[in-house]
């Protein structure tokens, strides 16, 4: 088994700069610092193959992650999905992300759901500043969530998710005199979904236009033992999708998502009198929760141009044949200044007996040497009790 061999300083860096804010005068790469980044990792293979787009995608059991408001429009009464992703498998062999989610439609135009997101960071060999081993630990993070969503009209719905998040990166170790402890917080998602269908009964053609929006991981700051508390990855996602079939047998889905991380932008630091001082912008550690979250739309030191660079785009195309086989292709793009993640994705989906599903996704980075290279995801799903579309939208306007 490959292991991380880390001193205290390396552990701090690896954990996402949670115990010491990175200070730099580099204005070409100003990346927001967050705790619990796993909360925004794409868990399922279907959306992963579509360039990480999914907020307006047709609903399935993984809507609990992408947009819970879609669940009342699901074609089946009940669905469950299990996903698995070996993480950074070119670097280590014991890190993985797993996700299980299930929903049940209750009443007219209502649904409840539950999900567990588990991230295993692998075994860590903790060492002090002298290089001496001080123990081993399997770092783990988990988010458990409950969801309720409801149609408010024939074409519009909203959803609410509450979650408990736990992160244990080093147990209760004392490293070089510094006490590290697990972090935990509560968070929530608020989502909305709108769709409009246009059908021709004579030809069998159908066009569905959908919109989705979600604020995810809206929750308290966390601490790993220091006095400083750090923002979790609160995220705004807005997306649209068009689904079209001319004959009911061949269907194309086109998707576009935009993401904005709602956390403070790092300031411009300058070294003065033996210490770093924020000369443009504010130290994120000094910002109250709501000020940091909602002020993130206008806090970039370089103004509106830099704010636009904090928006990443996801786009994908999905082709279905007879609702049995799907081919998928996508692209994800992010500014070099804000992380420089750029990659293509591809995958496929299979449906069996109108109940079971298998989905696979593969990631291909644009830049050579990316740690995300060859990331693959696998999802297995089951859904039961198919309903007619006519019976789905009986909510009074």
Secondary structure by P-SEA (a helix, b strand, c coil): cccccccaaaaaaaacccccccccccccccccccccccccccccaaaaaaccccccccccccccccccccccccccccbbbbbbbbcccccccccbbbbbbbbbbcccccccbbbbbbbbcccccccccccccccccbbbbbccccbbbbbcccccccccccbbbbbbcccccccccbbbbbbbbcccccbbbbbbbbbbccccbbbbbbccccccccbbbbbccccbbbbccbbbbbbcbbbbbccccbbbbbbbbbbbccccccccccccccccccccccccccccaaaaaaaccccccccaaaaaaabbbbbbbbbbcccccccccbbbbbbccccccccccccbbbbcccccbbbbbbbbbccccccccbbbbbbbbcccccccccccccccc
